[in-house]
Amino acid sequence: MKKYTNTGSKDTRSGFGAGMTELGQKNENVVALCADLIGSLKFDDFKKNHPERFFQIGIAEANMIGIAAGLTIGGKIPFTGTFASFSTGRVYDQIRQSVAYADKNVKICASHAGLTLGEDGATHQILEDIGLMKMLPGMTVINTCDYNQTKAATLALADHHGPAYLRFGRPVVPNFTPADEPFVIGKAILLNEGTDVTIVATGHLVWEALVAAEALEAKGISAEVINIHTIKPLDEEAILKSLAKTKCIVTAEEHNILGGLGESVSRVLALHHPAPQEFVAVNDSFGESGTPEQLMEKYKLNNQAIVAAVERVIKRK
């Protein structure tokens, strides 16, 4: 098993901020729009260095999406930034009509996604956003796992033409992917080769999947771990290639079991390779207030839950 090391825990939103700082220097067409959350989205450096390309819209998220769509007409590449709950559910109609239907080159960047928003509670812990966004025709959906990957994804989106949703988080999490690892939209990353089960994980659950794989190895179970950073378009080839070996799969995500990565993978299995699947996800419920660690344990979104899911799915082979 290849060992991945936490090189220093960081928050993924800071990876986004670092990516925006670099884009500000490299690409004069990149502009940033924020809905009164400069510090939370780590826009500080971009605003300081490029004030003429930074727009503080205030608590008016729908207006922010409309302005971003308009800026694309002049060749600008707008990156919008606010919490995931406000980036998607609050402004869904504007995204659907002004960005997706109009095929505008807007990058909708969302921090504080999932349960790990923590103490702010259920009203802010959106668990439906991946489903909302992947259903929009032409929308690319990316959910990154650590600081390095979030920075790389931010840079890649500037060169990708078309509407896109980039999802990342609030808490400090292990930073384990190589800083120089290429980020290819729609291309999964094989983290660990195995023969008994495929674990497909996204976002904060990728590190948990690697920890689970080590625990499974100690139990004599060989787990293949795949990092799905792009949920749409999904790397079906990588999933099917792994499944041909292992014959069963576990999906892991910090999202509702309905509408997320797991359901996208189920469609691939139904069409091409029916096989047992188990889901590590929030089971059709809202969140609640608590620390990220407490919530991930209560809602069974950690490495122990992945191990248990693997043990269940192997029995179904």
Stockholm file with secondary structure:
# STOCKHOLM 1.0

chainA/1-317         MKKYTNTGSKDTRSGFGAGMTELGQKNENVVALCADLIGSLKFDDFKKNHPERFFQIGIAEANMIGIAAGLTIGGKIPFTGTFASFSTGRVYDQIRQSVAYADKNVKICASHAGLTLGEDGATHQILEDIGLMKMLPGMTVINTCDYNQTKAATLALADHHGPAYLRFGRPVVPNFTPADEPFVIGKAILLNEGTDVTIVATGHLVWEALVAAEALEAKGISAEVINIHTIKPLDEEAILKSLAKTKCIVTAEEHNILGGLGESVSRVLALHHPAPQEFVAVNDSFGESGTPEQLMEKYKLNNQAIVAAVERVIKRK
#=GR chainA/1-317 SS CCCCCCCSCEEHHHHHHHHHHHHHHHCTTEEEEESSCTTTTTCHHHHHHCGGGEEECCSCHHHHHHHHHHHHHTTCEEEEEEEHHHHTGGGHHHIIIIIITTTCCCEEEEESCSGGGGGGCTTTCCSSHHHHHHTSTTCEEEECCSHHHHHHHHHHHHHSCSCEEEECCSSEECCCSCTTCCCCTTCCEEEECCSSEEEEECTTHHHHHHHHHHHHHHTTCCEEEEECCEEESCCHHHHHHHHHHHSCEEEEEEEESSSSHHHHHHHHHHHHCCCCEEEEEECSCCCCSSCHHHHHHHTTCSHHHHHHHHHHHHHTC
#=GC SS_cons         CCCCCCCSCEEHHHHHHHHHHHHHHHCTTEEEEESSCTTTTTCHHHHHHCGGGEEECCSCHHHHHHHHHHHHHTTCEEEEEEEHHHHTGGGHHHIIIIIITTTCCCEEEEESCSGGGGGGCTTTCCSSHHHHHHTSTTCEEEECCSHHHHHHHHHHHHHSCSCEEEECCSSEECCCSCTTCCCCTTCCEEEECCSSEEEEECTTHHHHHHHHHHHHHHTTCCEEEEECCEEESCCHHHHHHHHHHHSCEEEEEEEESSSSHHHHHHHHHHHHCCCCEEEEEECSCCCCSSCHHHHHHHTTCSHHHHHHHHHHHHHTC
//
